[in-house]
Amino acid sequence: MSMIRRSNVFDPFSLDLFDPFDGFPFGSGSSSSGGGSLFPSFPRTSSDTAAFAGARIDWKETPEAHVFKADVPGLKKEEVKVEVEDGNVLQISGERNKEQEEKSDTWHRVERSSGKFLRRFRLPENAKAEQIKASMENGVLTVTVPKEEAKKPEVKSIQISG
């Protein structure tokens, strides 16, 4: 297994890119493709990917660690990747493949998303990125990033003369 927000609140540690034109037939959104993009340097995604890209991730801080939990139902641990880039950016990615269509099948509804997802989080300075652990159970990926112990102020006794 490799390493990997549930809130409408601004998260200064998240590196998610907000695209105000997402969903419009013009601009840089995921439903437009190729030429005419207002932001040609941003990576393009398919609409399938956009549906899965919103993979929900909770981030909590305990006294000992930062804990990330991601819902990735139906994925095997081999299909999820957890990495640390530049020493302090936690990157969680993966891919859910589309089901194979048989000519004899008749689809009535397709609601489950497929495609690639990628989430990035800037880790605080107290994170021990070299000691990250990841596990997956029942479709939930848990990434634990230990924290450095808070340095206690050193108390120095001074002898009173006199």
LOLUM-953067 format. One line per 5 residues: number of its first residue (from 1); their letters; for each residue x, y, z of C-alpha. Coordinates in steps of 0.001 Angstrom, whole numbers, plus 500000, padded with zeros to 6 digits. Each point is the difference from the previous one (the first is absolute). Layout:
NUM> A> X:Y:Z  ... .
//
This chain:
1> MSMIR> 500000:500000:500000  501175:503447:499310  499086:503055:502216  496771:502573:499557  491766:507786:502843 .
6> RSNVF> 496882:499900:501099  499119:503589:500549  498955:503060:498125  502338:501978:502220  503173:501398:498458 .
11> DPFSL> 502879:497672:500765  503388:501738:499708  501787:496633:499948  498053:498596:497045  501472:500300:496536 .
16> DLFDP> 496726:499321:498200  499499:502305:497039  496691:501845:499871  498703:500575:496494  497121:502508:499838 .
21> FDGFP> 499283:498965:496400  499610:496301:500775  496881:498621:498321  499616:502766:497423  500283:499213:496273 .
26> FGSGS> 502890:502457:499766  503018:500814:502152  502195:497556:501847  497328:497767:501525  500023:496245:499751 .
31> SSSGG> 497161:499943:497468  501960:501959:497407  502932:498437:498264  503020:501260:498197  500104:503404:498291 .
36> GSLFP> 498377:503126:501269  500916:499418:503608  500554:503123:502065  502603:498122:502065  501881:497733:497580 .
41> SFPRT> 502682:499088:502547  497517:498281:502359  499634:496266:499501  496859:498831:498243  497723:497414:501506 .
46> SSDTA> 497109:498025:498616  496531:500416:501458  500316:496471:501425  503118:501059:501838  498356:503163:501285 .
51> AFAGA> 497274:497908:501619  502527:497860:501861  502497:502825:500595  497791:501248:502807  501026:496987:502087 .
56> RIDWK> 499223:501045:503560  502919:500127:502399  499844:500849:503696  503072:501466:501702  500195:500060:503772 .
61> ETPEA> 502849:500852:502319  500573:498075:503201  502705:500734:502575  502192:497345:498344  499209:500210:496263 .
66> HVFKA> 498130:501400:497015  497483:497389:498809  498492:499987:496506  497035:497747:499169  498849:499574:496408 .
71> DVPGL> 496951:498151:498739  501146:497880:497066  497303:497323:499704  500626:497208:497563  503705:500710:499615 .
76> KKEEV> 502751:497571:500888  503053:501228:501848  502027:499446:496817  497783:502584:498235  500719:502755:502551 .
81> KVEVE> 503275:501888:500257  501257:502085:502958  503098:502122:499450  501880:502912:501554  501301:502604:497571 .
86> DGNVL> 502541:502716:500783  500239:498706:503562  496701:501487:501221  497217:499426:497436  497861:496921:500585 .
91> QISGE> 498574:498731:496709  497243:497390:499836  499036:498672:496588  498408:497037:498332  497750:498809:497230 .
96> RNKEQ> 496688:498190:499788  499555:498315:496639  496737:499956:498075  498162:496709:499753  500388:498202:496711 .
101> EEKSD> 496946:500333:497784  498725:496886:498296  497961:500338:496804  497229:497915:501542  499749:502263:503095 .
106> TWHRV> 497327:502657:500327  500963:502776:502400  497096:501792:501680  502023:502329:502218  503662:500778:500597 .
111> ERSSG> 500572:501964:503210  503209:498573:501414  502935:502151:499052  503215:498791:498455  503286:501529:499038 .
116> KFLRR> 503033:501408:501736  500094:502060:503154  502752:502057:501574  500009:501956:503255  502896:501945:501505 .
121> FRLPE> 500486:501381:503502  502825:502200:501221  501185:498474:503264  500793:502256:502962  503593:500440:501111 .
126> NAKAE> 499539:497662:502971  499191:497005:497750  502454:497101:499858  499581:499253:496292  502594:497210:500109 .
131> QIKAS> 497858:497984:502459  496641:500030:498173  497886:496842:500228  497027:499082:497837  497401:497250:500321 .
136> MENGV> 496752:499100:498275  496994:498248:501493  496408:499715:498721  500514:502627:497282  501527:502594:502342 .
141> LTVTV> 503616:501050:499574  501637:501277:503199  503269:501927:499749  501728:500832:503287  502697:502664:500059 .
146> PKEEA> 501783:500088:503391  500795:503388:501512  503206:501159:501606  499710:500349:503739  499379:503562:501103 .
151> KKPEV> 503166:501355:501472  499539:500812:503644  501601:503216:501159  503201:499309:501830  499900:501101:503612 .
156> KSIQI> 503320:500987:501455  500396:500549:503737  502151:502865:501035  501695:500058:503380  499381:503105:502016 .
161> SG> 503162:501369:501534  500209:502215:502975 .
//
